[in-house]
Amino acid sequence: MPDRFGPGDRVRTRVVDVDGHTRLPRYVRGAVGTVVERAGEHPLADARARGHDPEPHAVHHVRFAAADLFGAGDHAVVVELWEDYLEEAP
């Protein structure tokens, strides 16, 4: 399956509140960032934690402005996120 996003694309993280394990940190849920690079393909950790054997999905490094996440800071935060957690940002 081709990647939906590439370097430079603006993305928004999904807003989800799941029971159990997720690799989508709460502090980035609903935030807008920029894809930096592709970080390979890996099975979705959420599904593996539930005992499933999922196919690998694209993983991306996504850069967020610290001020957007925490209300202050002039630096950036890069988070490794599965493509399943991302959608196009306006």
NUTOR-339969 format. One record per residue (C-alpha): residue number from 1; residue in three letters; chain; z, y, x. Coordinates in steps of 0.25 Angstrom, whole numbers, plus 2048, in hexadecimal, padded with zeros to 3 digits. Each point is the difference from the previous one (the first is absolute). Example, Ala and Ser with C-alpha at 12.3 -4.5 7.8 and 13.67 -1.06 7.14 Angstrom:
NUTOR-339969
+-----+------+-------+-----+-----+-----+
!  nr ! rest ! kette !  pz !  py !  px !
+-----+------+-------+-----+-----+-----+
!   1 !  Ala !     A ! 81F ! 7EE ! 831 !
!   2 !  Ser !     A ! 7FE ! 80E ! 806 !
+-----+------+-------+-----+-----+-----+
***
This chain:
NUTOR-339969
+-----+------+-------+-----+-----+-----+
!  nr ! rest ! kette !  pz !  py !  px !
+-----+------+-------+-----+-----+-----+
!   1 !  Met !     A ! 800 ! 800 ! 800 !
!   2 !  Pro !     A ! 7FC ! 80D ! 806 !
!   3 !  Asp !     A ! 80B ! 80B ! 803 !
!   4 !  Arg !     A ! 801 ! 80A ! 7F5 !
!   5 !  Phe !     A ! 806 ! 80B ! 80A !
!   6 !  Gly !     A ! 7FC ! 804 ! 80E !
!   7 !  Pro !     A ! 805 ! 80A ! 80A !
!   8 !  Gly !     A ! 801 ! 80E ! 7FB !
!   9 !  Asp !     A ! 801 ! 7FC ! 7F1 !
!  10 !  Arg !     A ! 80B ! 806 ! 7F8 !
!  11 !  Val !     A ! 808 ! 7F6 ! 7F8 !
!  12 !  Arg !     A ! 80C ! 800 ! 7F7 !
!  13 !  Thr !     A ! 80A ! 7F5 ! 800 !
!  14 !  Arg !     A ! 803 ! 7F8 ! 7F3 !
!  15 !  Val !     A ! 80D ! 803 ! 7F9 !
!  16 !  Val !     A ! 806 ! 7F3 ! 7FD !
!  17 !  Asp !     A ! 80E ! 7FB ! 7FE !
!  18 !  Val !     A ! 7FF ! 7F1 ! 802 !
!  19 !  Asp !     A ! 80B ! 7F5 ! 7FF !
!  20 !  Gly !     A ! 802 ! 7FA ! 80E !
!  21 !  His !     A ! 7F9 ! 802 ! 80D !
!  22 !  Thr !     A ! 7F5 ! 80B ! 803 !
!  23 !  Arg !     A ! 7FB ! 806 ! 80C !
!  24 !  Leu !     A ! 7FD ! 80D ! 7F9 !
!  25 !  Pro !     A ! 80C ! 809 ! 805 !
!  26 !  Arg !     A ! 806 ! 808 ! 7F4 !
!  27 !  Tyr !     A ! 7FF ! 80D ! 808 !
!  28 !  Val !     A ! 7F0 ! 800 ! 800 !
!  29 !  Arg !     A ! 7FE ! 7FB ! 7F2 !
!  30 !  Gly !     A ! 7F7 ! 80A ! 7F9 !
!  31 !  Ala !     A ! 7FE ! 808 ! 80D !
!  32 !  Val !     A ! 7F2 ! 804 ! 804 !
!  33 !  Gly !     A ! 7FC ! 7FD ! 80F !
!  34 !  Thr !     A ! 7F4 ! 7FE ! 809 !
!  35 !  Val !     A ! 7FB ! 7F3 ! 805 !
!  36 !  Val !     A ! 801 ! 800 ! 80F !
!  37 !  Glu !     A ! 7FA ! 7F2 ! 803 !
!  38 !  Arg !     A ! 7FF ! 7F2 ! 7FB !
!  39 !  Ala !     A ! 80B ! 7F7 ! 805 !
!  40 !  Gly !     A ! 7FA ! 7F2 ! 7FE !
!  41 !  Glu !     A ! 801 ! 7F7 ! 7F4 !
!  42 !  His !     A ! 80C ! 7F8 ! 7FC !
!  43 !  Pro !     A ! 805 ! 7F9 ! 7F3 !
!  44 !  Leu !     A ! 808 ! 809 ! 7F7 !
!  45 !  Ala !     A ! 80F ! 7FF ! 804 !
!  46 !  Asp !     A ! 804 ! 802 ! 7F2 !
!  47 !  Ala !     A ! 7F9 ! 7F4 ! 7FB !
!  48 !  Arg !     A ! 804 ! 7F7 ! 80C !
!  49 !  Ala !     A ! 80F ! 804 ! 7FD !
!  50 !  Arg !     A ! 7FE ! 7FA ! 7F2 !
!  51 !  Gly !     A ! 7FB ! 7F3 ! 806 !
!  52 !  His !     A ! 7F1 ! 803 ! 7FE !
!  53 !  Asp !     A ! 7F5 ! 7FD ! 80A !
!  54 !  Pro !     A ! 7F7 ! 80D ! 7FE !
!  55 !  Glu !     A ! 7F3 ! 803 ! 807 !
!  56 !  Pro !     A ! 801 ! 80A ! 80B !
!  57 !  His !     A ! 7FE ! 80F ! 7FC !
!  58 !  Ala !     A ! 7FC ! 80C ! 808 !
!  59 !  Val !     A ! 80C ! 808 ! 806 !
!  60 !  His !     A ! 7FF ! 80E ! 804 !
!  61 !  His !     A ! 808 ! 80A ! 808 !
!  62 !  Val !     A ! 802 ! 80C ! 7F7 !
!  63 !  Arg !     A ! 805 ! 80E ! 805 !
!  64 !  Phe !     A ! 809 ! 809 ! 7F7 !
!  65 !  Ala !     A ! 806 ! 80D ! 803 !
!  66 !  Ala !     A ! 80F ! 7FF ! 801 !
!  67 !  Ala !     A ! 802 ! 80D ! 7F8 !
!  68 !  Asp !     A ! 7F8 ! 7F9 ! 7F4 !
!  69 !  Leu !     A ! 80A ! 7F4 ! 801 !
!  70 !  Phe !     A ! 80D ! 806 ! 804 !
!  71 !  Gly !     A ! 7FF ! 80F ! 7FC !
!  72 !  Ala !     A ! 800 ! 804 ! 80F !
!  73 !  Gly !     A ! 7FA ! 7FE ! 80D !
!  74 !  Asp !     A ! 7F4 ! 804 ! 807 !
!  75 !  His !     A ! 7FC ! 7F2 ! 806 !
!  76 !  Ala !     A ! 7F9 ! 7F4 ! 7F9 !
!  77 !  Val !     A ! 804 ! 7F2 ! 7FC !
!  78 !  Val !     A ! 7F7 ! 7F4 ! 802 !
!  79 !  Val !     A ! 802 ! 7F4 ! 7F7 !
!  80 !  Glu !     A ! 7F9 ! 7F3 ! 800 !
!  81 !  Leu !     A ! 7FC ! 7FD ! 7F2 !
!  82 !  Trp !     A ! 7F8 ! 7F5 ! 7F9 !
!  83 !  Glu !     A ! 7F4 ! 805 ! 7F9 !
!  84 !  Asp !     A ! 806 ! 7FA ! 7F3 !
!  85 !  Tyr !     A ! 80A ! 80C ! 800 !
!  86 !  Leu !     A ! 7F5 ! 80B ! 801 !
!  87 !  Glu !     A ! 7F7 ! 807 ! 7F7 !
!  88 !  Glu !     A ! 7F7 ! 80C ! 801 !
!  89 !  Ala !     A ! 806 ! 80D ! 801 !
!  90 !  Pro !     A ! 7FA ! 80C ! 7F9 !
+-----+------+-------+-----+-----+-----+
***
